[in-house]
């Protein structure tokens, strides 16, 4: 899998839910958080960009959220304040960027390979890291996942 090391900072503001992984299956925890998030967004009528962000945090935690639509209206801001959604800003100063096209089931192997390659080239991880899932496609071979792995600053 190809990747680039990006030196330009990126940040994204997400709304969603946080949970502990604690030895559980990441897909199970992520799906539980994602389903709860989508239910809350739908219940409150909050519009989003529709892309799931799974953020991997220190201490066996993850955050699953979405970006809201550009130009969110006042009614949406009021609705957000009345929900149990958490606001979380992901900030990466330096990171690996890669795009996986194919079945989500391949992601654990993709991560393993990328982490090994980062170690080989002397990079140090610096959480958070995340997966951004493209819009749903019924063909798993056409699924698209952007992977951003936070890296420590170079001295």
N, C-alpha and C positions, 0 to 999 in steps of 0.2 A: 504494500500500500504506500502510495506516495504521500508526502506531507511537506509543508513549508513551516519554517520557524518565522513567526511574525513579530516584529519589534515595535509595531504601532499599536498603542493601547486601544482597547475596545471596552465598551460597557453597554449593558442592556438592563433595563428595568423590567422585572417580572412580577407577576401576581400569581400566587399559588399556595402550596402547602409544603411543609417541611416534615420529615420523618426520619426515624432511626432505622438503619439497615440491620445492625446487630446480628450478623450471621444469617439473616434471611436472604432469600433470592432477590437480587436487585430488581429483576423484572416484576416480581410480585409486589414489592414495596412501591416501585415506581408506578405501576398500574393502579394500585390502590389510591395513591396520592393524586394521580392524573384523573381518575374517575371522579374523585371527590371535588377536584378543582373544576372540571367541566360541569358537574352537576350544579355547583355554586354559581358559576358564570351564567349558565342557562337559567337558573332560578331567578337571578337578579337581572337578566337581560343585558349583561355586560358584553360588549363587542370586543373581540381580540383579533390578532393577526392569524390565529389558528394554528400556530406551530408550537408543538410541545418542546419545552426545554427541560432536560433532566440534568440537574446540577449536582455534582459530586463534591461534598464538603468534607472537612476533617472530622474526626471522631465518629466515623461510621454513620454519617448523616447524609441525606440528600434532600434537595428541594426540587419540586416539579412545578413549573409555572409557564405562563404565556405572556407575551407582550400585548399590550392593549393597542387598538387601532390608533393611528396618527390622528391628531385633532380630537381627542376624546372630549365629548360634550360634558357640560356641567352635571347633567343628570347622571352620567356614568360615574363621575367622581363621587357624587353623593352615594350612589349605589355601592361603590367599592368600600367606602367608609362604613357601610352598614353590613358588610359581609365578614366572614371569618378568614378571608384571604389575607395572606401575609405579603407585604411588599418586600422584594429582595433585589438589590442591585448587584449584578455580576460585574466585576472589574478585573480585567486581565491586562497587565502591562506588557507582558511578553508571553507568547504561547505557540504551541504547535497547532497548525490548522490542517485538517484533512477532510475529505468527503468520501464516504462509503456509499457506493451504489450497489444495492443488493439486499438480500434477506437480512432482517434484524438478527436472526439466529447466529449470523456470522460475527456479530459485534464483539463478543468476548474474545475470540481469537484475534480480531483486528486490534483490540486494545492491548492484548498480550504482546503482539508483534511490535506495535508502536512503542510500548514501554521498554521493551528489550532494545530496540534501536536507539531510543533516547539515552539509555544507560550506556550503550556502546560509544556514543558520541560525546559522552560526558555531561549531559544535561541533567539538571535537578528539578524535580517536580515542585510546584508551588501552587497548592489549591487556591481556588476551585478549578475543576475541569467540568466540561459539559458536552452533552449531545443535544443537537437541535434536529428534530425530526421533520422532514419535509412533509408536504401535504399527502394525505393517505392515498395509496394506490392499491387497487385490488391485486395487482401482480407483485408478489414479494420481491421479484428480481428487479423491479423498477423503483423500489423504495430508496429514499435518499436520506442519509444521516450525516450532518456536519459534526465533526468532532473537534473540540477545542480543549487542549490540555495546558493548564497553567504551568509556566516555567519560571524558575528563579532568575533574577537579574544576573547578567554577566558582569564579572568584576573587571 
